[in-house]
Amino acid sequence: MLPDPLRLTIALIPLASYGLLIGLVNARRRPFLTTGGADLAALGAALSGLILVGPIELFRPEAASAEFGSYVWLFLLVFYWLCVWLAVLLAKPRLVVYNASIDELRPVLAETARAIDPQARWAGDSLALPTLGIQLHLESFDLMRNVSLVASGGSQNLAGWRRLAGELYQRLQPLRVTPNPRALGILLAALILFVASTAHMLTNPQHVAQAMQEIFTY
C-alpha cells in the first residue's frame, strides 16, 4: 500500500527535481564544474523532503508543536538548512566536474595548474600548487562519470581554490565530450518519480486533506 499522497509528494518531488538536474547536466556535450559546497547544498535540497516526512516529523518536539502550532515546521526547516549550511562550511574545499572522466579532465587540469602556478607538481593522482597554497587529489566516480578535486590536508588557501575554479572553468569551456549514456535513464527515473507522486496526490484529494490535518493539526 502506498503511503499517503501528500507525504509521498513531499518526499519525492525534491528528489525527482535533483534527478532531472543531474540528468540534464550529464546529457550535455561539455563538462560542468561546480563547487563542493554547491554540490552538497543541492544534495541537501534533494533529501529535504525525505528528511521532512521522516526524522523531522518523527522526532518533532511535542511541546514546541503545542506552543507554536503549524509554525513549528518553519523552525524545523530553518534548523535543517542551518545543519546543511554548517556541513557546507565544515567540508574540505572541493571542486566537482560532472560529465567528464579522469582521463579527459587530467590534461586540462595539468594545463591549468601550469598556467597559474609554475611550481605545480604531480604525484600520481595528487597535485600540489605551492604558490597558491593548494594540495588536492582526484577522486573519480566512474559510474556517474564525474571527478572531484578534493583538498588534501588541513592547510588550504581558499583564495587559491577560487582562482583555480575560475581558471579551470574557462579552460573547460572549449572541451567537448560524449554525453553520459546513463543520462537518459536518470531523466526517465526522475520523470517517473515526479509524475507518479503528483498523479497520486491529484487523484486522492481526500487523503491529501486528511494528511494535512494530521501534519498541521494538534
Protein Blocks (a to p, Z undefined) as FASTA:
>chain_A
ZZdfklmmmmmmmmmmmmmmmmmmmmpcbdcdddfklmmmmmmmmmmmmmmmmmmmmmoc
fklmmmnmmmlmmmmmmmmmmmmmmmmmmpccddddehiafklmmmmmmmmmmmmomkbc
cehjaccdfknopacdddddfknopaddddedjbdcfklmmmmmmmmmmmmmmpccdddf
klmmmmmmmmmmmmmmmmmmmmmmmlmmmmmmmmmpZZ
